[in-house]
Amino acid sequence: MEAISTLPSAHQPVRSISLPTRVQPSSQRVEALLNHLKPHHLPQSVSSSTCLEAETIQSDLIVLAELYNCMEELFHSPQTQQALLHYQNGKLVEEALCGSVTLLDACGTARDILLALKEHVQTLQSAVRRRRGDSSIGNSICEYDSFRKKAKREIGKQLGSMKRMENKVSCCSLMGQTQDQHLIFLARVLREASAITISIFRSLLLFLSMPGLRTKGASMISKLKPTRLFASEEEQKSTNVVDLSSLLGRGKHSDAKLEVQRALRVLETLNVSIDGLEGGLDCIFSRLVQNRVSFLNMLAH
């Protein structure tokens, strides 16, 4: 996969800092992955309303999962655990655990929405193939719009929760509070990893803020771009429209055949995008769970 082939090398030049010898390899890999993601996902680099394409989000999820995997190796180091636990009785670990709840909730919500969206797309595909008139396609569109409204409300809640977490994360810094360079590095890793995760999840949730399937006189899949579900009103005006009026017996026979093929191509491309995002989300969800378990175990000992 292209996303994997473009992952930064562990030998890529990174910031030189003084760390215990045993944690150097994993810390360098973590630094390289952070540097790979930071240009696109730290608050000063990206607008909170930025909407990315499905392939970009999928690629970022894969790199993010690799980042958390490398962070796991770093956190398993005795030197790392000692540094984290000795600072204000494990304050950094407690804060990371609190943030992990928000991130897991957002990730779980995105997974649920993707699963439901996939079912609606497949139902609409079947309705388009059958072409049995208004009832089949019309009902599928109504069900989709009902689901979309519920999903947008849930997305709004998750975006609000992540915004509050982002405000807390941006204030966390140990510069000037300690001379322990390893601890300062760990605090920065936790802060930047959280900020990047929030940014990627925000892009995904905005992507899932779906446009409606509108019905004005003739039913249609309106303003649906296969690799980008979310769009502003201005962007939607310039997006291709797949007209289903011919599928409902209101168009010429030749038009109907072309519209069926076009609609199915759009829906199939959307299905492929959903599959890719599902895979990326499953991967990062498992990494977030493992990350939380590691912190809990750290406090337990």
C-alpha positions, 0 to 999 in steps of 0.5 A, a space after each residue: 500500500 502506498 501509505 506504508 511505503 511513504 512512512 518516514 524512515 527511522 534514519 530520517 534526520 530528527 531533532 537531536 536530544 539527550 535520551 537514555 541509550 535504551 530508548 533511543 531507537 523507539 524515540 527516534 522513530 516516534 520523532 520521525 513519525 511526528 515530523 511526518 504528520 505535524 505539517 498537516 495536523 498541528 493546530 497552527 498548520 491546519 484549519 479546524 474546518 479543513 476537510 480531507 479526501 478519503 484516501 488522505 485520511 486513510 493514509 494518515 490513519 495508517 501512519 497514526 497507528 504506526 506512531 502509537 505502535 512506536 509509542 508503545 515501545 517507548 512507554 514499555 521502557 523502565 526509564 520512560 515509566 519511571 520518568 512519567 510516574 515520578 513527575 507529580 505522582 503520575 500527572 502526565 499519565 492521568 492526563 493521557 488516560 483522561 484524553 484517551 477516553 475522548 479519543 476512543 469515543 470519537 473513534 468508536 463513533 466514526 466506526 459506527 457511522 461508517 458501518 451504518 453508512 455502508 449498509 445504506 449505500 449497499 441498500 441504495 445500490 440494490 434499489 438502483 439495480 432493481 429499478 422498481 420505481 419510486 418506492 424502492 429508491 425513494 424509501 432508501 433515500 428517506 432512510 439515508 436522510 434520517 440516518 444522516 441527521 442523527 449522524 450529524 448530531 452525534 458528529 457535532 457532539 464528538 467535535 465539541 468534546 475533541 475541541 475541549 480536549 484540544 484546548 487542554 492539550 495545547 496548554 500542557 508543556 513542561 518547559 521551564 518546570 523541569 531540567 529532565 530532557 527525557 521527561 520534556 521529550 515524553 510530555 511533548 510526544 504525548 501532547 503532539 500525538 494527542 493534537 495530531 489524533 484530534 486533527 485526523 479524527 476531526 477530518 474524518 468526522 467532517 468527511 462523514 458530515 454527509 450531504 443529503 439525497 434530495 428529492 425535488 420533483 424527481 428523486 436524485 442523488 444530489 451533490 454526492 462526490 464519491 471520495 468526499 462526503 462532506 462539502 460546503 454549500 459552495 463546493 456542492 454547487 460545483 459537484 456532479 449530480 447523478 439524476 435518478 429521475 430516469 430510474 423512476 420512470 420519468 426519463 428516456 430509456 437511454 437516459 435511464 441506462 446511463 444514469 444507472 451506470 453512473 449512479 452505481 459507479 459513484 456508489 461503488 467508489 463510495 463503498 471502496 472509500 468506506 472499506 479503506 477508512 474502516 480498515 484504518 479505523 480498526 487499526 488505530 482503535 486497537 492501538 488506542 485501546 492498547 495505549 490506554 491499557 499500558 497507562 493503566 498498568 503503569 499506574 497499577 505498578 
